[in-house]
Amino acid sequence: MDVVSDAIAAVRIGRPSSNRLRVGGAWSARIPAYEGAGFHVVLEGGCWLLPDGGGPVRLGAGDAVLLPHGTGHVLASASLDRGSAAAAVPIDRLLAAARRTPPPGAEAPLGVTPVPEGPLDGAPVPEGPLDGAPGPLPVLGAAGGPITELLCGKYRLEHSRSHPLMLELPDVVHLPNRVGAHPQLRAAVDLLGGELASDGAGGALAVPSLIDLLLVYMLRAWLSSPRPSVGAGADADAAPGSGAALGAGGRWPAALGDRVVAGALRALHEDPARGWSVEELAASAGVSRATLTRRFTALVGRAPMAYLAWWRMTRAAALLQQSADPLDVIARRVGYATPYALSHAFSRQFGTTPGRYRDRMAAHFADG
């Protein structure tokens, strides 16, 4: 696979979860920090997002936002200060209130404040038609004013094997709905909005698949966003993206935009089990060994063979969690001749044996 696909596949656990909300009037909801990546798509109207430790972000219709590190945050109808944000209603209460609200056309019992008073007995949010499913939705709060419809959800991720591309993402990736910007993401958002509104045949399969696509397109959009350019005083012979070019832009957009480094990364990810040498990898990229090593190390942060060793272990960890293959099969798939050699290298990187890692991940997955 390519680097972005591998970076996602290595950390994904299960399917994404999602909920739809239609809210009116004055409202605010807190989403606590969580293990994974969160996302919101504004299907109608607008709102504000206030991340923990960050500044407010205005979200308009068609905007998408990714919180790749599971940062806690507040969604609200208006910009809030920290004191007001602290009083925001937990999102689970909002969702539970939505499930108890009559369907469109019936009188809603909630008034202007879209949350019932009193505890919800600690019960988990029940499964129901709001879990990203197509069809009409009730409006929480004041239905006579501006309405905001949101698709909110998260991707469950195993951060212990995160690719540095994922680690480099900012806490909030805001992708505004601008004419001509990110056409693939815009198309996915439009398709998703249409599926959710239509309640058409096959929607229960189409919606989660489109949510999977959203993550890919949000990452592509971030990678393709303009980056700071090298200043006038920079060394013209330096590897593209090194030094000043990295700056706030990060290593990985520069690495994937560099012909030599991107070619080497593609070769390593397409066949990690191959007995690569620096000479062979440099030949595949059409440059000398010294040029490849210099440019690869500057942009990726590891020398080519060090990156390959790390990626093999990360891939082995994903296979241990995602498959029932025996250790000798996994060893061959990631370039190790024997299970013993794999186990030794795996323990050095993860601090535990492959068998114990597999058992721990199985227990973790079963718990939630």
N, C-alpha and C positions, 0 to 999 in steps of 0.2 A: 504494500500500500504506500501512499504518499505520506509525507510527514504530518500534515494536518489530520488526515484520517487516522493514522496510527496514534497521534497524540490524544485524540478523543477516545478511540477504542481501548487504549491502555487503561483508562481511568473509569470508564462507564460501568455502572452496576445497574442492571435492570432497565426498565422503561421510565421515561419521564412522567411526572404527575402534574396535573394542571387543574385549575378551577376558573370558572368565569364569574364575573360580578358585574351587575349594573347598579350604580349608586347615584343618588341625587342629593342636592342640598349640601350642607357642611358635614364633612366626614373625615376621619383619619383612621388608619389601621397600621399596626406594627407587625412586621414580619421578623421574627428573631433570627439570629445567626444560625446556620445549619451546615451540615456536611454535604457539600455539593455545590452546584451552580444554580442560581435563580435567574428567572427571566420574567419580563412583563411585556406585553404588547397592548398598546392602546387601540382598541377597535373603534371607539367612538368617544368624542369629547376630549378631555385633557385632565391632567392632575400634576402633582408634584411628588418627587421622590427625594427623601432626605436620608442619605446613608449614614451609618454610625461613623463619626469621625470625619465626615466629608461635608461639602456644601450642597445646597439644594439644586435639583435638576428639574427643569420644566419639561413635561412630556405632553406632546400633542398627538392628535389623531394620526395613526399610522406609524408612530414611533415604536421602536423596539429598544429594550435595554437589557443587558446581560450583567449579572453580578457573579463573576466566575469563581470567587472565593467564598461564596455563601455569606457575604457581609450582611449583618442585620440592618434593617432600614424601615422607614415609615413612608407610606403612601397617603396622600391627603388631597383634599379638594383645593387647598390654598397653601402657599408657602408658610412654613411653621418655624418658630424658633425652637431651641432645644427644650425649653420648659414646656411648651405646648406639645411637642413631640412625645415627651415623657408620658403624657396623658392619653396617647393614642390607644385605641381598642385593639386587643390581640386579634390577628387575622382569623383565627379559628372561631372566635365568637361571631365575627362578621359572616363567615361562611355558614355557621350553624343557624344564624338568624335568617340567612337567605333561604335555607331549606325549609324554614317554618313559615315563610312568607307566601301568601296566596299567589297563584299564577296571574299573568297579565289579565286585566279586566275585573279582577276582584279587588276589594278594598284592602290595602296594606295596613297592618296594625301598628306600624312602627313610628309614624309621625315623621318629624324632621330628623331626629337622631336615629341612624340606621342600625341601632344595636339595642336589644332588650336589656333592661336593668336586671341585675342579679347574676349569680353564678350559673354556669352550665353543668354543674355537678361533676366537673372533671372528665366528662365523657369525651371520647375522641370524636372528631368531625365525621359524621356518618357518610358512607358512600351514597351517591345519588346523582341526579341528572345534571348537577353543576360541575361535575368533575371533568371539565373540558368537553362535555358532550354537546352536540348540536341542538338547536331548538330555541324557542323563546325563553326569556328570563324575566323574573319579577324585578322591580326596581326597589331597592332599599332606600329609605329616606324620602325626601321631598321630590315626588315625581313630576311636579309642575315646573321645575327649573331645569338648568342644564344637567344633562345625563352623561355619565362616563361609564363606558363598558370596557372592561379589562380582561385579558387572559393572563393569569398569573400561574407560574409553575416553577418546577425545579428539576434538574437533572442530578441524580445521585452519583457521586464520584468518589473514588478511592484515592485520596490525595497523597498517600504514601508513595505512589508510583507516578506522580504527575510529571509530564514532560515539561522541560523548561519553557517551552512556548506557552503553555497554560499558566505557569507560575509567573511569567512576565506580564500577563494581562493586568490592567489596572483594576481597582476594586469595582468600578462602574464603567461599563462600555455602553455609552449612549449613542444610538444610531438614529438620528432624526429622519423624518420623512421629507426628503428634499427632492425636487424634480431632477431626474437624471442621475441621482446618487444611488449606488448599490441596487441595480435593477433586479438581480436575482433575489435579494432579500425582500425587496418591495413586492415582487411577484409571489413569494412564499407567504408574506403577510396578507396579501390580497386573497390568495387561495384559502388561507386559513380562516380569514374573516368570512369568506363566502361559504365555506363548509359549516362553520359554526352557526351561520344565520339560516341556512337552508334546510337543515334536518333531512338531507338527502340520503338515498340508499348508499350504504357502504361508508357513511360518515364516521362510524365508530372505529374503522380501520384507517381512514384517511387522516383524521385529526392527529393521532399520535405519530403517524409517519411524517406529517408536516411539521410537527413540533421537533422531531429529530432533525429535520432539514434546517430548521431555524438555527440550531446551534452551529452547524457547518457554515451557513451563510453569515451569521453574526461574526464568526471568527474570520471568514474571508473578508468581510467588510472592514474589520479592524486592521487586518494585515495590509489592506490596500489603501488605507487612509493616508493622507499626506504626512510625511515625516520631516523633521528638521534636516536641512541640507548641510553639507560640509561647508564650513566658513571659508572665506577667501584666503586665509592663512594656512589652510590645511595642506598636508603633504599630498601632492597630486598623484604620487606613486603608491599611496597607502591603499590597502584593501578597501573597496567600497563599503561604507557603513561603519568603518572602524573609527576610533577616536571621537571627534566631535559629531560625526554622523550618527553614532549610536545614541548619545545623549538621552533625551526624553523619548526618542523613537523606539529604543529597545534593540536587542540583538536580532530577534527572530524575523521581523519584517525585512531587515537588511540582509540576513542570511538567505532567506527564501527569494529575495530579489537579486541575488548575486548568481550569475550563470554558473560559475565554477563550483561554488559551495552548494548551491541548490542541486546541481547535477550529482555531486558526491553524496549528498544526503539521500537523494532519490535512489541511487544505487544501493546504499546501505539498507534502506528501508524495504526495498523490493526483494532483497535476498540477504537477510542478516546471518543466515547459516553458512554462507560462503566463506571460504578461508581467505579473506581479504588481506592484502598487504597495502602499505601506503603507495608503493610503486604502481600496483595494479589499479588502485582507486584513482591515482593521478592520471594514469593513461586513459581511464574511462571518462575523465573530465577534460582531457586534452591539454593538460598543463604538466609542468615539472613537479617532482615530489616536493621541492622546497616551496614552490608557489602555492600548492594545495595546502601544505601544512600551515604556512603563514596565514593565508586567507581564511582557512577553516577555523583555526584556533582563535583568530581575532574576532570572527563573527559568531561562532557557536559557543566559545568559551572553553572548549575542550579540544585536544588534538584528535585527528580522525579515528585512530585506533582506541583511544580512551572513550570517545563517544560511542563507538561500536560496542565495546565491552559493557558500558552502562546500558545501552539500548537492549542488548541481548538479555541482561538480567531483568530489565523492566518488562520485556516481552514474556520472559519465562514466568514472572509473577502474575501477569495477566492470564496466561494459559493455565496456571495452577488454579486460579480462581474461576475461570470461565469454562474449563473443560475437565473431563474425567480422565484425560490421557495419562498413562503411567510416566514416571520420571524419565525413563530411557527415551521415550518418544519425544517428550518436551526437550530433552537435551539435544537430540538431533535437529529439532526444528529451530533451535537457536544457536547452533554451531558448536556444540560440545560433543566430544566423542563418547563420553561415558557419563552415567548419572553421578558418579563420584566427583568428576571434574566440575559438573554443573553445581552440585551441592556445595562444594568448597567455595566457588565463586559467589554463589547466591548468599551463603551465610556471611561472607565478607561484606556484601552490600546491604543486606536487610537485617543482619543480626540474628537470624534464626534459620532453621533448616527448611527446605522446601515443603516437607511433610507438615511441619508445625504451622508454616505460613498458610498452607491450604486449609488445615483444620480451623485456624483462626478466622480466615476469611469466610468459610462456610458458616461458622457460628455467628459472625457479624452479619452476614446476609440474612440468615434465618431470623435474627432478632429485629429486623426492620427493613 
